[in-house]
């Protein structure tokens, strides 16, 4: 659906009308669809181009990156990137971010970037002549069939290591933007084994191990496919590109092209000639024009959705915006008529001097730490993956419930797929959260209803089991108050045992985190590990209180 919109550009003095498609910023596989943005007409004031400065006392790596970011301002101006109302600021704990230089109201546009300056990949198949001819001339399919994050890594490394000139954008030198990107990431992929153990969380450790295997295999396959690729891009380079893609790309289901006025101008001229020269009737001319318009709509909006194509984009400057799970103050949109991407404020606006945050989507702390290198406190989207039911201490559950697990229950649950799967059946998805097939516990909704169903069946008495016809499906709803108490007691005891199994308590982690943050000489991965495991334990405590 399209919506005609009027919004204020903070950086120029004219009101613009265009059609807008909003995208959620994501850097993992779960992409959000484009949706129309709500906008309004307002009065504007002009603000200067962005500045670069430090806030508080940034880390040495952040200060170094800030210096490398300085040429970005001139590059943005030369290449028609419009910026106003925000500046790039280096903070102590969050690296670089976008801060407002004036009070911003909802729908104020602060950044506009032409599409030609972005890096993008269409999935499942991407066609890029430069990458194919310069790095994969002997085997173009090796690039075309790469996962989106690998294809973006190839593009990033091409402009960083091979040729910084982007011919697709008319010969723009991408070096100032490439140089502004982080050169290293403090994600668990680079942690020592002892630091990973400090997470006290098996799904993350297994997810990182899987990520290493998948990325290494992808690189080896690309090396085998192309000597050109192998001669220019090392494995460390490839990993840098993958991490940059995973942490900075936006994604949406819409992948049609921007507005092209040529077909409409051509058909208008032909209609005028058709009618003026008396070749046909007005109705015939209108039918022909309608076909052109419908064809354009089908190409740009209908076919991409039917084909379920995904487009992944890294957008200079807009990629400086940081994430917040709830209460984002910025919104990223694709502008159909302007052929570019914009960042604008959302309701209730942004006060001067405050950071403008966007949302990367509903990201849990597993995803945020694994691919972005940070942890969000009290993350509403956070999850905890308990071990599969097949690994639970059934004897302890029986003692807690005062019931015995009768014959046939476990076998039935196993056939229904409710016990989880064995660890040797892991898939190749590199998301940490769900790769072990465990029991999903979320802060937003609690325990997975399928688990409650499984435990109703597992802890059922012989009479309840017989009354159900020994069918797991008949335990989808409460069968009796006594059975419901037993099922929920089993869940609560399982969560309690998970919490009890940790090497440190919540209070110990709080004290340790306070000592780490107040002291000096502590590695960031040590701090992140304690932050992460503390958030997981808080989630378990909440779940214990909520299971009734």
C-alpha positions in Angstrom: 0.0 0.0 0.0 1.3 3.5 -0.9 0.7 6.7 1.1 1.2 10.2 -0.1 3.3 11.9 2.5 4.6 15.4 3.4 7.6 15.5 5.8 10.0 18.1 7.0 13.7 18.1 5.8 15.8 19.5 8.7 18.6 20.1 6.2 16.8 22.2 3.5 14.0 24.7 3.2 11.4 23.0 1.0 8.6 20.6 1.8 8.8 17.3 -0.2 6.1 14.9 -1.1 6.9 11.3 -1.9 5.9 7.7 -1.2 7.7 6.1 1.7 8.4 2.4 2.5 9.6 1.8 6.0 12.1 -0.9 6.8 13.2 -2.4 10.1 16.9 -2.4 10.7 18.1 -6.0 11.1 21.3 -7.8 10.8 20.2 -11.3 11.1 18.1 -13.7 9.0 14.7 -12.6 10.3 13.8 -9.7 8.0 10.9 -7.4 8.5 8.7 -6.4 5.6 8.5 -2.9 4.3 5.5 -1.0 5.6 4.1 2.5 4.8 5.2 5.3 7.2 2.9 7.7 8.9 4.0 11.2 8.2 2.7 14.8 8.6 3.3 18.3 7.2 5.2 20.6 9.5 7.2 23.9 9.4 10.9 23.5 9.2 14.1 25.3 10.1 17.6 24.9 8.6 20.4 23.2 10.6 24.1 22.8 9.8 25.8 19.7 8.4 26.8 17.2 11.1 29.9 17.6 13.2 32.2 15.0 14.8 33.0 15.1 18.5 33.5 13.0 21.6 31.1 12.6 24.5 32.6 11.9 27.9 35.8 9.7 27.5 35.5 7.2 24.6 37.6 4.1 24.5 40.9 4.2 22.5 39.4 2.1 19.7 36.4 4.5 19.5 38.6 7.6 19.4 40.7 6.0 16.6 37.5 5.3 14.6 36.2 8.8 15.2 39.4 10.2 13.6 39.0 7.9 10.6 35.4 9.1 10.4 36.4 12.8 9.9 36.7 12.6 6.0 33.1 11.2 5.9 31.6 14.7 6.2 33.2 16.0 3.1 32.5 12.7 1.2 28.8 13.0 2.2 28.6 16.6 0.9 30.3 15.8 -2.4 28.1 12.8 -3.0 24.7 14.6 -2.3 24.1 12.9 1.0 21.8 15.4 2.9 22.4 15.6 6.7 21.1 18.0 9.2 20.0 18.0 12.8 22.3 15.2 13.9 26.0 14.8 14.5 28.3 11.8 15.0 29.4 11.5 18.6 31.8 9.1 20.3 30.6 7.9 23.7 32.4 5.9 26.4 30.3 2.7 26.3 28.4 2.7 23.0 31.0 3.7 20.4 29.8 6.1 17.7 26.2 7.2 17.5 23.9 9.9 16.1 23.0 12.7 18.4 20.5 15.5 17.7 21.8 19.1 17.4 18.3 20.6 17.8 14.9 19.6 19.0 13.5 17.2 16.4 9.7 16.5 15.9 8.1 13.4 14.6 8.8 12.9 10.9 11.7 15.3 10.7 14.1 13.9 8.2 17.8 14.2 9.3 19.6 12.0 6.7 18.9 11.2 3.1 21.2 8.9 1.1 21.0 8.1 -2.6 20.5 4.5 -3.3 23.5 4.4 -5.6 25.8 4.9 -2.6 24.5 1.9 -0.7 25.7 -1.7 -0.9 22.9 -4.2 -1.4 22.2 -7.8 -2.0 19.0 -9.5 -3.3 18.3 -12.9 -1.9 18.2 -15.8 -2.8 20.2 -14.8 -5.9 22.2 -11.6 -6.4 23.7 -10.4 -9.7 26.6 -7.9 -9.4 28.7 -7.5 -12.5 31.7 -6.0 -10.7 32.0 -8.8 -8.2 31.5 -11.4 -10.8 34.0 -10.1 -13.4 36.7 -8.9 -10.9 36.6 -11.7 -8.3 34.6 -14.6 -9.8 35.1 -14.5 -13.6 35.7 -18.2 -13.7 32.6 -19.1 -11.6 30.1 -16.3 -11.2 27.6 -18.6 -9.5 29.9 -18.8 -6.5 29.0 -15.1 -5.8 25.4 -15.3 -7.0 24.5 -18.2 -4.7 26.3 -16.9 -1.6 24.2 -16.1 1.5 23.4 -12.4 1.8 26.0 -11.8 4.5 28.7 -13.5 2.5 27.8 -11.5 -0.6 27.9 -8.3 1.3 31.3 -9.3 2.8 32.6 -9.8 -0.7 31.4 -6.3 -1.7 32.9 -4.7 1.4 36.2 -6.4 0.8 36.2 -5.5 -2.9 36.0 -1.8 -2.2 38.4 -2.1 0.7 41.1 -4.4 -0.8 40.6 -4.4 -4.6 39.2 -1.2 -6.0 37.5 1.6 -4.0 35.8 3.1 -7.0 32.1 2.1 -7.2 31.3 2.0 -11.0 27.6 1.3 -10.3 27.3 4.7 -8.6 29.0 6.6 -11.4 32.6 6.3 -10.2 32.2 7.3 -6.5 35.3 6.6 -4.3 33.9 4.5 -1.4 37.2 4.7 0.7 36.1 7.5 3.1 33.0 5.5 4.1 34.8 2.1 4.2 37.5 3.7 6.4 34.8 4.9 8.9 33.6 1.3 9.5 34.8 -0.6 12.6 37.9 -2.6 11.8 37.3 -5.2 14.6 34.4 -6.5 16.6 34.2 -7.6 20.2 31.8 -10.4 19.6 32.0 -14.0 21.1 33.4 -15.2 17.7 36.8 -13.8 18.9 36.6 -14.7 22.5 38.8 -17.3 24.3 37.3 -20.6 25.3 37.5 -19.5 29.0 35.5 -16.3 28.2 32.8 -18.3 26.4 32.5 -20.6 29.5 31.9 -17.5 31.6 28.7 -16.9 29.7 27.3 -19.9 31.6 24.9 -20.5 28.7 25.2 -23.5 26.4 23.1 -22.2 23.5 25.5 -19.3 22.9 28.6 -21.4 23.1 27.1 -23.9 20.6 25.9 -21.1 18.4 29.3 -19.5 18.2 30.9 -22.9 17.4 28.4 -23.4 14.7 29.0 -19.9 13.3 32.7 -20.6 13.1 32.1 -23.8 11.2 29.6 -22.3 8.7 31.7 -19.2 8.0 34.9 -21.1 7.6 33.2 -23.6 5.1 31.7 -20.7 3.2 35.1 -19.0 2.8 36.8 -22.3 1.8 34.1 -22.9 -0.9 34.7 -19.4 -2.3 38.5 -19.9 -2.3 38.0 -23.2 -4.2 35.7 -21.5 -6.7 38.0 -18.5 -7.5 41.7 -17.9 -7.4 41.0 -14.2 -7.8 39.0 -14.1 -4.6 41.6 -16.2 -2.8 44.5 -13.8 -3.9 42.7 -10.7 -2.6 40.7 -11.7 0.5 42.0 -13.6 3.5 39.8 -15.5 5.9 40.2 -12.7 8.5 39.1 -10.1 5.8 36.1 -12.3 5.0 35.1 -12.5 8.7 35.4 -8.8 9.0 33.0 -8.3 6.1 30.6 -10.9 7.4 30.5 -9.2 10.8 30.1 -5.8 9.2 27.2 -7.1 7.1 25.5 -8.8 10.0 25.7 -5.8 12.3 25.0 -3.0 9.8 22.6 -4.2 7.1 18.9 -3.4 6.9 16.5 -5.8 5.4 13.0 -5.9 3.9 10.8 -8.0 1.7 10.4 -5.2 -0.9 13.0 -5.3 -3.7 11.4 -3.5 -6.6 13.2 -0.6 -8.2 12.8 3.1 -7.5 10.4 5.3 -9.5 11.4 5.6 -13.2 9.7 8.4 -15.0 10.8 7.4 -18.5 8.0 4.8 -19.2 5.3 7.2 -18.0 6.7 10.1 -20.0 7.0 7.9 -23.1 3.5 6.6 -22.8 2.1 10.1 -22.3 3.8 11.2 -25.5 2.5 8.2 -27.4 -1.0 8.7 -26.1 -0.9 12.3 -27.3 0.3 11.2 -30.7 -2.2 8.4 -30.9 -5.1 10.7 -30.2 -3.7 13.7 -32.0 -3.1 11.8 -35.2 -6.4 10.1 -35.1 -4.9 6.7 -35.0 -7.4 5.4 -32.5 -10.0 6.3 -29.9 -9.4 7.8 -26.4 -10.6 4.5 -24.9 -8.0 2.6 -26.8 -5.2 5.0 -25.8 -6.4 4.8 -22.1 -6.2 1.0 -22.2 -2.7 1.1 -23.5 -1.6 3.6 -20.8 -3.3 1.5 -18.1 -1.3 -1.6 -19.2 2.0 0.3 -18.8 1.0 1.6 -15.4 -0.2 -1.8 -14.2 3.0 -3.4 -15.6 5.1 -1.0 -13.6 3.2 -1.7 -10.4 3.4 -5.4 -10.9 7.2 -5.1 -11.4 7.9 -2.9 -8.5 5.4 -4.1 -5.9 3.6 -7.3 -6.7 6.2 -9.7 -8.2 8.9 -9.1 -5.5 6.4 -10.0 -2.8 5.1 -13.0 -4.7 8.6 -14.2 -5.2 9.4 -13.6 -1.5 12.6 -11.8 -2.5 14.6 -10.2 0.3 16.9 -7.2 -0.1 19.7 -6.4 2.3 21.2 -2.9 2.4 24.1 -1.2 4.1 23.5 2.5 4.0 26.4 5.0 4.7 25.8 7.3 7.7 22.4 5.8 8.6 24.4 2.8 9.7 25.8 4.9 12.5 22.5 4.8 14.3 22.4 2.5 17.4 19.7 0.1 18.5 17.2 0.2 21.3 14.7 -2.6 21.8 11.8 -0.4 22.9 11.3 3.3 22.4 13.2 3.9 19.1 13.3 7.6 18.2 14.4 7.1 14.6 13.0 5.4 11.6 14.6 4.2 8.4 12.7 4.3 5.1 13.1 3.7 1.4 11.8 6.7 -0.7 10.3 5.4 -3.9 10.3 8.7 -5.8 13.5 10.1 -4.4 15.4 6.8 -5.0 17.1 6.8 -1.7 17.0 6.0 2.0 16.1 8.3 4.8 16.4 8.5 8.6 13.7 10.5 10.3 12.5 11.1 13.9 9.4 9.3 15.2 6.9 10.3 17.8 7.5 11.9 20.3 10.6 13.3 18.7 14.2 13.8 19.9 15.4 16.4 22.3 18.6 18.4 21.5 21.7 16.6 22.7 20.0 13.2 22.9 21.0 10.1 20.9 18.7 9.0 18.0 18.1 5.3 18.3 16.5 3.0 15.7 15.3 -0.6 16.3 17.1 -3.5 14.6 13.9 -5.5 15.2 12.9 -7.8 18.0 16.4 -8.9 18.9 17.1 -11.0 22.0 20.4 -10.8 23.8 21.7 -14.0 22.2 21.5 -12.3 18.8 22.7 -8.9 20.1 25.8 -10.3 21.7 26.7 -12.8 19.0 26.4 -10.4 16.1 26.6 -6.9 17.5 28.8 -7.3 20.6 26.5 -5.8 23.2 23.8 -6.7 25.8 20.6 -4.9 26.4 19.5 -4.6 30.0 15.9 -5.8 30.7 15.5 -6.7 27.0 11.8 -7.2 26.4 12.7 -9.5 23.5 15.1 -11.7 25.4 14.8 -15.4 25.5 16.3 -18.3 27.5 16.8 -21.7 25.9 16.5 -24.4 28.5 17.8 -27.9 27.6 15.4 -30.1 25.6 12.9 -32.0 27.8 14.8 -35.2 27.0 17.7 -33.9 29.1 15.6 -32.8 32.1 15.9 -34.6 35.4 12.7 -36.6 35.3 13.2 -38.0 38.8 13.5 -34.5 40.3 10.3 -33.5 38.5 8.5 -36.5 39.9 9.6 -35.6 43.4 8.4 -32.0 43.0 5.0 -33.0 41.6 4.4 -36.0 43.8 3.6 -38.0 40.6 5.3 -40.7 38.7 5.8 -40.6 34.9 3.7 -43.5 33.6 4.6 -45.9 30.8 4.3 -44.7 27.2 4.5 -41.0 27.9 8.1 -40.3 26.9 7.8 -42.4 23.8 4.7 -40.6 22.6 6.3 -37.2 23.3 9.4 -38.2 21.4 7.3 -39.2 18.4 5.5 -35.9 18.6 8.8 -34.1 18.5 8.2 -32.5 21.9 11.3 -33.8 23.7 13.7 -31.8 21.4 16.2 -33.3 19.1 19.6 -34.8 19.8 22.6 -32.5 19.5 24.0 -34.4 16.5 21.0 -33.2 14.5 21.8 -29.5 14.7 20.9 -27.4 11.6 23.3 -25.0 9.9 21.5 -21.8 10.9 24.0 -19.7 12.8 21.5 -18.1 15.1 22.4 -19.1 18.7 19.0 -19.0 20.2 17.3 -22.1 18.7 20.0 -24.3 17.3 19.9 -27.0 20.0 16.1 -27.5 19.9 15.7 -26.6 23.5 12.7 -25.3 25.5 12.1 -21.6 24.6 11.4 -19.2 27.5 10.7 -15.6 26.5 10.3 -12.5 28.7 7.3 -11.4 26.7 5.2 -14.5 26.7 6.8 -16.9 29.2 7.1 -20.6 28.6 6.3 -22.1 25.2 2.7 -23.4 25.3 3.8 -26.6 23.6 6.0 -27.4 26.6 3.1 -27.0 29.0 1.1 -29.4 26.8 4.0 -31.9 26.9 4.3 -31.7 30.7 0.5 -32.2 31.1 0.9 -35.4 29.2 4.1 -36.4 30.9 2.8 -35.8 34.4 -0.7 -37.2 33.8 -2.1 -39.8 36.0 -3.2 -43.2 34.5 -6.8 -42.1 34.5 -6.0 -38.8 32.8 -3.8 -40.6 30.3 -6.5 -43.1 29.5 -9.3 -40.5 29.3 -7.2 -38.6 26.7 -7.0 -41.7 24.5 -3.2 -41.6 25.1 -3.2 -38.7 22.5 -0.8 -35.8 23.2 -3.1 -33.5 21.3 -5.8 -33.9 23.9 -3.5 -32.2 26.5 -3.4 -28.9 24.5 -5.8 -27.4 27.1 -6.1 -27.9 30.8 -7.5 -31.4 31.6 -7.9 -31.0 35.4 -6.8 -28.6 38.2 -4.5 -31.3 39.7 -2.9 -32.1 36.3 -2.4 -28.4 35.6 -0.7 -27.9 39.0 1.6 -30.9 38.3 2.6 -29.6 34.9 3.4 -26.1 36.1 5.2 -27.4 39.2 7.4 -29.5 36.8 8.1 -26.4 34.7 8.9 -24.3 37.7 11.2 -27.0 39.2 13.0 -27.4 35.8 13.7 -23.6 35.7 14.8 -23.6 39.3 17.3 -26.4 38.6 18.6 -24.5 35.6 19.2 -21.4 37.8 20.8 -23.6 40.6 23.2 -25.1 38.1 25.0 -21.8 37.4 28.4 -21.3 38.9 27.5 -17.9 40.3 24.4 -16.4 41.8 22.5 -13.2 40.7 23.9 -11.3 43.6 27.4 -12.4 42.9 27.1 -11.3 39.3 25.8 -7.9 40.3 28.7 -7.3 42.6 31.2 -8.6 40.1 29.7 -6.4 37.4 29.9 -3.3 39.7 33.5 -4.1 40.4 34.3 -4.5 36.7 32.6 -1.3 35.6 34.3 0.7 38.3 37.7 -0.7 37.9 40.3 -0.5 35.1 42.2 -3.1 33.1 39.3 -5.5 32.7 38.8 -6.9 29.2 35.5 -5.9 27.6 34.6 -9.6 27.0 34.7 -10.2 30.7 32.3 -7.4 31.3 30.0 -8.6 28.5 30.0 -12.2 29.8 28.9 -11.1 33.2 26.2 -8.7 31.8 24.9 -11.4 29.6 24.6 -14.2 32.2 23.1 -11.8 34.7 20.3 -10.9 32.2 19.7 -14.6 31.6 19.4 -15.3 35.3 17.1 -12.4 35.9 14.9 -13.8 33.1 14.8 -17.2 34.9 13.9 -15.5 38.2 11.0 -13.8 36.5 9.8 -17.0 34.9 9.9 -18.8 38.3 7.7 -16.1 39.8 5.3 -16.1 36.8 4.7 -19.8 36.5 1.7 -20.4 38.6 
